[in-house]
Amino acid sequence: MSSTPEPALLSSSIPDEQALPQVKQLVLGGYEIDTWYMAPYPEEYSRAGRLYVCERCLKHMTSHFTAERHDVKCTALHPPGNEIYREGNVSVFEVDGRKHKIYCQSLCLIAKSFLSHKTLFYDVEPFLFYVLTEWTDGHSPARPSTCKLVGYFSKEKNCTKGYNLSCILILPTHQRKGYGNLLIDFSYLLSRREGKLGSPETPLSDLGLLSYRSYWKFVVFKALLDHMDTAGMSINDICNKTGMRVDDVITTLQTTDVLRRHQPTAAHPHGQFYIHFDRQILQAEIDKYAKKNQRLTIDSKLMWTPFVQLHTNASPSK
């Protein structure tokens, strides 16, 4: 990638929707994608109405001619950062918002064009971005294969609330392919590798909540069926197997009528909770979920060490 400084992509203040024209369309990866919401592009970008985005380095341009010239010169083959997962033609790259600020800000602007609740644009440094891509034929000896942007999720580096996902986006051109489920599953794969229990940042959008409830039901049911031949399974066992937090597991069990309560007794005036399910019903739900072309991660394909942020206290010179 060129070392020439990029022009500021972010406006100095959030623009008034009535005061500035909006970017109506993004040209990305050969697709002309109509935007759904206003993103805070500066006026010179918003005036263009249509922006051309390099799917490799995410540089934004206002003309087709400039985009074509950039495509010839751009040396990026994939997102910056480390490739930490590959399965077939799908890869996930971990991108540090502090080290690759312009790229991550560009990613956030694209996300805002399709997410109503997206508010993070400027302060990307405290976050890690997990960028999902597809490898494709580059049709050039100098560029034999390149990555096409599919989507991403962000995660706060040091989240005191234990969130394993802050924001998630799958580009409209890649939706209904199971990629959203793949990123959700990937966020829990990272949590399990860290030895932690995780949960998405709240509040979730209506669509996000539906996606998570469907995913939670699938992984909890699968954990129960996989554990049937052993002597009992506790809620903590389910948490450790899935990476889900206790409250998310309990909510899932309650809403699916798997977690039940005995009648109160003298010894247990509030009744004791127990897990009860029909194996055929759970298997039917799992099969139904699998038919929706939902993608899941493969643990052995993850090549990753958890992020550790070092804090140094410089001693005053004497």
NULUMLUM-858467 format. One line per 8 residues: for each residue x, y, z of C-alpha. Coordinates in pm, whole numbers, plus 50000, padded with zeros to 5 digits. Each point is the difference from the previous one (the first is absolute). Last residue first. Layout:
NULUMLUM-858467
X/Y/Z | ...
END
This chain:
NULUMLUM-858467
51684/51103/53835 | 49767/49911/49721 | 49641/49935/50096 | 49893/49635/49973 | 49802/49908/49691 | 49699/49789/50085 | 49941/49745/49730 | 49668/49842/49917
50002/49709/49756 | 49685/49910/49812 | 49962/49627/49951 | 49802/49870/49702 | 49923/49629/50013 | 50223/49779/49779 | 49854/49884/49671 | 50017/49742/49726
49637/49883/49988 | 49946/49716/49751 | 49987/49736/50276 | 49686/50152/50149 | 49795/49968/49682 | 49755/50288/49971 | 49634/49967/49917 | 49800/50100/49693
49622/50012/49986 | 49858/49867/49673 | 49644/50011/50139 | 49983/49621/49990 | 50232/49981/50302 | 49748/50186/50217 | 49723/49755/49914 | 50231/49708/50075
50082/50148/50343 | 49631/50057/50074 | 49916/49641/49899 | 50282/49871/50220 | 49860/50191/50297 | 49651/49859/49942 | 50134/49646/49958 | 50202/50021/50323
49706/50110/50211 | 50106/50242/50270 | 50024/50056/50375 | 50250/50212/50190 | 49926/50057/50369 | 49913/50287/50230 | 49912/49941/50364 | 49689/50142/50163
49963/50327/50187 | 49926/49836/50335 | 50282/49746/49956 | 50017/49784/50315 | 49632/50049/50076 | 49916/49938/49636 | 49931/50222/49702 | 49902/49823/49675
50295/49927/49778 | 50119/50262/49755 | 50075/49979/49629 | 50284/50096/49768 | 49935/49850/49656 | 49692/50214/49935 | 50163/50164/49695 | 49977/50349/50154
50137/49869/50331 | 50300/49818/49855 | 50098/50299/49785 | 49962/50245/50289 | 50210/49771/50224 | 50276/49975/49739 | 50006/50377/49945 | 50010/50065/50376
50288/49754/50049 | 50223/50153/49734 | 50066/49810/49680 | 50341/49848/49917 | 49824/49692/49859 | 50155/49710/50192 | 50083/50199/50313 | 49654/50152/50014
49828/49665/49946 | 50201/49845/50285 | 49910/50297/50221 | 49633/49933/49929 | 50052/49646/50125 | 50012/49678/49804 | 49916/49654/50129 | 50195/49675/50001
50136/49970/49648 | 49828/49852/49696 | 49783/50305/49945 | 50288/50249/49975 | 50001/50043/49622 | 49623/50042/50009 | 50014/50271/50264 | 50283/50187/49828
49811/49987/49670 | 49689/50144/50165 | 50207/50283/50151 | 50176/50068/49668 | 49675/50015/49799 | 49797/50199/50251 | 50279/50256/50035 | 50023/50043/49621
49626/50061/49959 | 49993/50237/50294 | 50305/50181/49861 | 49847/50054/49658 | 49668/50117/50143 | 50178/50245/50229 | 50205/50135/49710 | 49688/50058/49791
49835/50194/50281 | 50322/50193/50065 | 50200/49895/50303 | 50024/50214/50312 | 50249/49879/50097 | 50354/49891/49922 | 50018/49635/49904 | 50076/49733/50261
50311/49822/50118 | 50128/49734/50239 | 50376/49980/50030 | 50280/49746/49949 | 50155/50218/49729 | 49955/49720/49745 | 49638/49969/50111 | 49946/50373/49952
50163/49990/49656 | 49769/49715/49894 | 49710/50204/50138 | 50080/50290/49765 | 50043/49750/49715 | 49651/49862/50055 | 49856/50349/49961 | 50220/50053/49693
49885/49673/49841 | 49635/50074/50079 | 50027/50326/49810 | 50171/49816/49714 | 49717/49752/49947 | 49948/50093/49635 | 49687/50209/50047 | 50208/50321/49979
50302/50034/49776 | 49894/50288/49773 | 49841/50181/50297 | 50342/50016/50170 | 50008/49806/50327 | 50044/50226/50301 | 50064/49946/50369 | 50061/50241/50286
50125/49956/50356 | 50075/49628/50032 | 50162/49801/50282 | 49851/50212/50278 | 50149/49917/50341 | 49881/50310/50181 | 50353/50129/50072 | 50082/50004/49631
50373/50020/49935 | 50052/49967/49626 | 49646/50094/49899 | 49873/49775/49723 | 49901/50081/49645 | 49821/49781/49750 | 50058/49970/49630 | 49848/49953/49657
50055/49846/49656 | 50300/50192/49867 | 50161/49836/49697 | 50351/49864/50045 | 50246/49964/49714 | 50156/49726/49791 | 50261/49987/49723 | 50082/50373/50017
50319/50052/49800 | 49906/49715/49766 | 49655/50157/49959 | 49644/49867/50011 | 49979/50061/50379 | 49818/49672/50062 | 49794/50031/50317 | 50055/49960/50374
49694/50086/50208 | 50029/50231/50297 | 49888/50045/50361 | 50166/50283/50193 | 50039/49966/50376 | 50054/50352/50130 | 50174/50064/50331 | 49894/50305/50193
50144/50264/50235 | 50154/50189/49703 | 49675/50042/49803 | 49903/50334/50152 | 49865/50179/49694 | 49708/49810/49852 | 49804/49827/50277 | 49627/50077/49997
49837/49712/49807 | 49635/49969/50102 | 49851/50049/49652 | 50233/49752/49832 | 50048/49991/49620 | 50193/50319/49915 | 50140/49995/50353 | 50186/49680/49915
50176/50162/49704 | 50107/50285/50228 | 50124/49751/50259 | 50214/49819/49741 | 50151/50331/49890 | 50084/50075/50363 | 50162/49657/50027 | 50216/50053/49689
50103/50349/50112 | 50095/49882/50351 | 50217/49703/49912 | 50232/49965/50299 | 49758/50130/50264 | 49694/49828/49855 | 50181/49666/50003 | 49889/49775/49714
49943/49627/50050 | 49942/49836/49663 | 49741/49729/49933 | 50023/49782/49691 | 49754/49813/49779 | 50108/49821/49679 | 50021/49661/50170 | 50026/50055/50373
50245/50264/50113 | 50039/50168/50338 | 50254/50233/50162 | 50116/50210/49706 | 50192/50278/50168 | 49968/50374/49948 | 49924/50198/49686 | 49713/49878/49781
50091/49796/49691 | 50189/50031/49672 | 50113/50360/50042 | 50224/50125/49720 | 49761/50262/49864 | 50138/50145/49676 | 49764/49848/49744 | 49697/50030/50226
50090/50362/50073 | 49985/50091/49633 | 49657/49837/49969 | 49873/50174/50314 | 50119/50341/49878 | 49815/49951/49671 | 49683/49880/50175 | 49988/50316/50207
49953/50099/50366 | 50252/49773/50168 | 50007/49814/50332 | 50302/49785/50091 | 49881/49674/50154 | 50345/49829/49963 | 49878/49682/49826 | 49640/50075/49902
50100/50334/49850 | 49695/50219/50051 | 49835/50215/49734 | 49763/50258/50142 | 49668/50118/49855 | 49815/50315/50104 | 50301/50211/49909 | 49892/50274/50239
50043/49762/50294 | 50371/49962/49927 | 50079/50373/49981 | 49768/50059/50297 | 50183/49774/50242 | 49855/49651/50051 | 49789/49957/50312 | 49799/49694/49887
49630/50031/49917 | 49797/49681/49996 | 49893/49729/49756 | 50265/50031/49730 | 49934/49868/49649 | 50268/49752/49896 | 50144/50007/49648 | 50197/49675/49989
50337/49932/49834 | 50174/49953/50333 | 49874/50329/50139 | 49816/50286/49837 | 49825/50178/50286 | 49674/50185/49938 | 49789/50280/50140 | 50271/50200/50174
49797/50276/50156 | 49970/50369/49927 | 50072/50226/50294 | 49791/50242/50208 | 49686/49790/50053 | 50186/49699/50137 | 50203/50227/50226 | 50360/49886/49990
50178/49838/50296 | 50309/50209/50053 | 50355/50014/49868 | 49903/49796/49697 | 50160/49662/49971 | 50190/49892/49693 | 50302/50220/50063 | 50220/49988/49692
50239/49705/49990 | 50371/50056/50056 | 50217/49861/49720 | 50162/49677/50120 | 49838/49808/49720 | 49884/49647/50070
END
